[in-house]
Amino acid sequence: MNSFLLRFSFAALAVAALGHASLHAGAPPPPTPDTIFGVFGKVNLLERTSLFGPLPTEYAVDILDEEGTGATVVIDFLAISTDDEFADSVTTRGNWIPSLSVSVLTPTGWNSSYSSTYGSFVTLFPGDSAVAVFEDPGPLNPIVESDDEAYEFFIGSTPSTHFIAANGGSIIDGSAIPEPTGAMLAGLGIFGLVLRRRR
């Protein structure tokens, strides 16, 4: 009797395991995130079709490992481009809000609110028609390396092409930040020499 019960138990477990495997075999794999690379190598933006989020496209910040450099990346401002100025945007990160309670900003809206701090729309988001802006107004809950890579930012439009991440009004990284040109650097060098001679 005991051997019958034992064999029956093993058979029931095998059937359950096969059913569980077949259930998961038919489920589509989670989408692989695309990466929008930051030009300074400090922050990337991960982007994928939303799995369970409130809007179709979801984003996570990826602060790159800077262990041993003594640098600590802290982000309290994130702007992600979109091709739809009427798209909705939402964040599930606590304390963060879409800036100015507006889902997305047009180039004119960005330039009037943020160009003096971060730069013009056309420089930072070339070829795009709008930008979703998220910020931590405190900041009470900035993104740091220990809690990044969580998909907490959502936009109701097709995938993005550009972003900037900032802290305290200074850009940390982004996908289309212009490097200082040789002429600009040379001009700064000459200006420094002139100042030095005057002293």
C-alpha positions as CSV (number, residue, x, y, z in Angstrom):
1,M,0.0,0.0,0.0
2,N,2.8,2.4,0.9
3,S,4.6,1.7,-2.4
4,F,1.4,2.3,-4.3
5,L,0.9,5.7,-2.6
6,L,4.6,6.6,-3.2
7,R,4.3,5.8,-6.9
8,F,1.0,7.7,-7.2
9,S,2.6,10.7,-5.5
10,F,5.6,10.7,-7.9
11,A,3.3,10.4,-10.9
12,A,1.1,13.3,-9.6
13,L,4.3,15.5,-9.1
14,A,5.5,14.6,-12.6
15,V,2.2,15.6,-14.2
16,A,2.1,18.9,-12.3
17,A,5.7,19.7,-13.3
18,L,4.9,19.0,-17.0
19,G,1.8,21.2,-16.8
20,H,3.8,24.0,-15.2
21,A,6.5,23.8,-17.8
22,S,4.0,23.7,-20.7
23,L,2.2,26.7,-19.2
24,H,5.4,28.8,-19.2
25,A,6.6,27.4,-22.5
26,G,3.7,29.1,-24.3
27,A,4.2,32.5,-22.6
28,P,6.2,35.0,-24.7
29,P,9.6,35.9,-23.2
30,P,9.9,39.4,-21.6
31,P,11.0,42.0,-24.1
32,T,14.7,42.7,-24.2
33,P,15.4,46.3,-23.3
34,D,17.0,48.7,-25.8
35,T,19.8,50.9,-24.5
36,I,20.0,54.6,-25.2
37,F,23.6,55.4,-24.4
38,G,24.8,58.5,-22.6
39,V,27.7,60.3,-24.3
40,F,29.7,60.7,-21.0
41,G,29.5,57.0,-20.1
42,K,27.9,57.7,-16.7
43,V,24.2,57.0,-17.3
44,N,22.3,55.0,-19.9
45,L,18.5,54.8,-20.4
46,L,16.9,51.4,-20.7
47,E,13.7,51.2,-22.8
48,R,11.3,48.4,-23.5
49,T,7.6,47.7,-24.3
50,S,5.8,47.9,-21.1
51,L,5.0,44.6,-19.4
52,F,2.5,45.7,-16.8
53,G,2.9,49.5,-16.8
54,P,0.2,52.0,-17.3
55,L,1.5,53.2,-20.6
56,P,3.0,51.4,-23.7
57,T,6.7,52.3,-23.3
58,E,8.7,52.1,-20.0
59,Y,12.1,53.4,-19.0
60,A,14.7,52.7,-16.4
61,V,17.8,54.7,-15.5
62,D,21.0,52.7,-15.6
63,I,23.8,54.4,-13.6
64,L,27.0,52.8,-14.7
65,D,29.3,51.3,-12.2
66,E,31.9,53.8,-11.1
67,E,33.3,51.8,-8.2
68,G,36.8,52.8,-7.3
69,T,36.5,56.3,-9.0
70,G,35.2,58.0,-5.9
71,A,32.3,59.5,-8.0
72,T,28.7,59.2,-6.8
73,V,26.0,59.7,-9.4
74,V,22.7,61.1,-8.0
75,I,19.8,62.0,-10.4
76,D,16.8,64.2,-9.5
77,F,15.8,65.2,-13.0
78,L,15.1,63.1,-16.1
79,A,13.9,64.2,-19.6
80,I,13.0,61.7,-22.2
81,S,12.1,62.7,-25.8
82,T,8.9,61.6,-27.6
83,D,7.4,61.9,-31.0
84,D,4.0,62.9,-29.7
85,E,3.4,66.2,-27.9
86,F,0.0,64.9,-26.8
87,A,1.3,61.7,-25.2
88,D,0.7,61.0,-21.5
89,S,3.6,60.4,-19.2
90,V,3.6,59.0,-15.6
91,T,6.1,57.9,-13.1
92,T,5.7,55.3,-10.3
93,R,8.8,56.5,-8.5
94,G,7.7,58.0,-5.1
95,N,7.8,61.8,-4.9
96,W,8.7,62.3,-8.5
97,I,6.2,64.1,-10.7
98,P,5.8,65.0,-14.4
99,S,7.2,68.6,-14.3
100,L,4.8,71.5,-14.1
101,S,1.9,68.9,-14.1
102,V,2.2,68.7,-17.8
103,S,2.5,65.3,-19.5
104,V,5.0,66.5,-22.1
105,L,6.5,69.7,-23.3
106,T,6.8,71.0,-26.8
107,P,10.1,72.6,-27.9
108,T,8.7,76.0,-27.1
109,G,7.6,74.8,-23.6
110,W,11.0,73.3,-23.0
111,N,12.9,76.4,-24.1
112,S,10.8,78.7,-22.0
113,S,11.2,76.6,-18.9
114,Y,14.5,74.8,-19.1
115,S,16.8,76.1,-21.9
116,S,18.6,78.5,-19.6
117,T,19.4,75.6,-17.2
118,Y,20.1,72.7,-19.5
119,G,20.3,73.9,-23.1
120,S,18.0,74.3,-26.1
121,F,15.5,71.7,-27.2
122,V,17.0,71.3,-30.6
123,T,20.5,70.7,-29.1
124,L,19.4,68.1,-26.6
125,F,16.6,66.3,-28.4
126,P,17.4,66.8,-32.2
127,G,14.7,65.5,-34.5
128,D,12.1,65.0,-31.8
129,S,8.9,66.9,-31.3
130,A,8.3,66.8,-27.6
131,V,9.9,65.8,-24.3
132,A,8.5,64.1,-21.1
133,V,10.0,65.7,-18.0
134,F,10.2,64.0,-14.6
135,E,11.7,65.5,-11.5
136,D,12.0,64.9,-7.8
137,P,11.0,68.3,-6.4
138,G,12.5,67.8,-3.0
139,P,14.7,66.2,-3.9
140,L,13.3,63.5,-1.6
141,N,13.9,60.3,-3.6
142,P,16.8,60.8,-6.0
143,I,18.0,57.9,-8.2
144,V,21.3,56.4,-7.1
145,E,23.2,53.3,-8.2
146,S,21.8,51.1,-5.5
147,D,18.2,51.5,-6.7
148,D,18.5,52.2,-10.4
149,E,17.4,49.9,-13.2
150,A,13.8,49.9,-12.0
151,Y,11.2,50.6,-14.7
152,E,9.5,53.5,-13.1
153,F,9.0,56.0,-16.0
154,F,6.3,55.5,-18.6
155,I,5.4,57.4,-21.8
156,G,2.3,56.7,-24.0
157,S,4.1,56.9,-27.3
158,T,6.6,55.0,-29.5
159,P,10.1,54.4,-28.2
160,S,12.3,57.4,-27.6
161,T,15.6,58.5,-29.1
162,H,17.1,61.0,-26.6
163,F,17.3,61.7,-22.9
164,I,19.1,63.8,-20.3
165,A,19.7,63.0,-16.6
166,A,20.6,65.8,-14.2
167,N,21.1,66.7,-10.6
168,G,20.8,70.1,-9.0
169,G,20.4,71.8,-12.4
170,S,23.6,70.2,-13.9
171,I,23.5,67.6,-16.6
172,I,25.2,64.4,-15.6
173,D,24.7,62.6,-18.9
174,G,22.5,62.4,-22.0
175,S,22.4,61.0,-25.5
176,A,22.9,64.2,-27.5
177,I,25.0,66.5,-25.3
178,P,27.5,68.4,-27.5
179,E,31.2,68.1,-26.5
180,P,33.1,71.4,-26.3
181,T,34.5,72.2,-29.7
182,G,38.2,72.7,-30.3
183,A,37.6,76.4,-31.1
184,M,35.7,76.9,-27.9
185,L,38.5,75.3,-25.8
186,A,41.1,77.3,-27.6
187,G,39.2,80.5,-26.9
188,L,38.9,79.6,-23.2
189,G,42.6,79.0,-23.1
190,I,43.5,82.4,-24.7
191,F,41.0,84.1,-22.3
192,G,42.8,82.4,-19.4
193,L,46.2,83.6,-20.6
194,V,45.0,87.2,-21.0
195,L,43.6,87.1,-17.5
196,R,46.9,85.7,-16.2
197,R,49.0,88.4,-17.9
198,R,46.8,91.2,-16.4
199,R,47.5,90.0,-12.9
